[in-house]
Amino acid sequence: MFIGGFQKFTMLDYPGKIAAVVFTMGCNFRCPYCHNPELVDSKLIDYENEIKENDVLKFLDSRKGDLDGICITGGEPTLQLGLKEFIKKIKKMGFSIKLDTNASHSSIVSELIEDNLVDYWAIDIKTTPEKYKIMTKKDDIIENIEKSISLITGSCSELELRTTVAPGYVNQKDFDEIINWINGIDQNIFSKLFRYSIQNFRPEKTLHNGFENVKPYEKKELEKMSKKLKKYCGNVVVLD
Ligand code: SF4
């Protein structure tokens, strides 16, 4: 595991749970609006100050009974070769696991589900299938994301979908397309979701410098997107 950050306490990142957050290094995407460039850009990743897996595990062991769960985020956690073993060790201590992912590695998702290692999945839905292909320059991306989502909805874990609404990547019309796409993966998907989160893009720190000058959507635009989703999903949250 390459761990670039560790937050010892949060009440915001794992719904209903007091948690700690592990930030993994590296990502196979390059979303220009990414808020964690120091975990994604190889020129910025600080391998020298990598946090040791054992230090994280030791800390968690000392917090049994105080924390309920651990969020593993990134970067893209499913790139980590030791992810499965790391989660197994944490689960053994009695903690619940929330995993944030771009869902592009369906084979890893499948392995984690097979061993029932993740309690709560948070999948980023970045944009429409067409724009995903342009954005990631990967042909098999949609197939993998759809596979990951189907695997999770067929399991007993909770699933949250979330979209960061970055101008140029998601607009009102795109939201209609996203809803159709998701419905096409599983026509009951919206009733199975724990929630759908819409979060505004934050320009203070971005992977591509030019994106720092992009103006985020106004709250009313986010509300309009949320209204579209609410026709299908009972729990939609807007995080501005
Ligand atoms: S937003 Fe997520 S998927 Fe995109 S580059 Fe950043 S860490 Fe990777």
Boltz pocket constraint, residues with backbone or C-beta under 6 A from the ligand:
constraints:
  - pocket:
      binder: B
      contacts: [[A, 27], [A, 28], [A, 29], [A, 30], [A, 31], [A, 33], [A, 34], [A, 35], [A, 36], [A, 40], [A, 74], [A, 75], [A, 76], [A, 102]]
      max_distance: 6.0
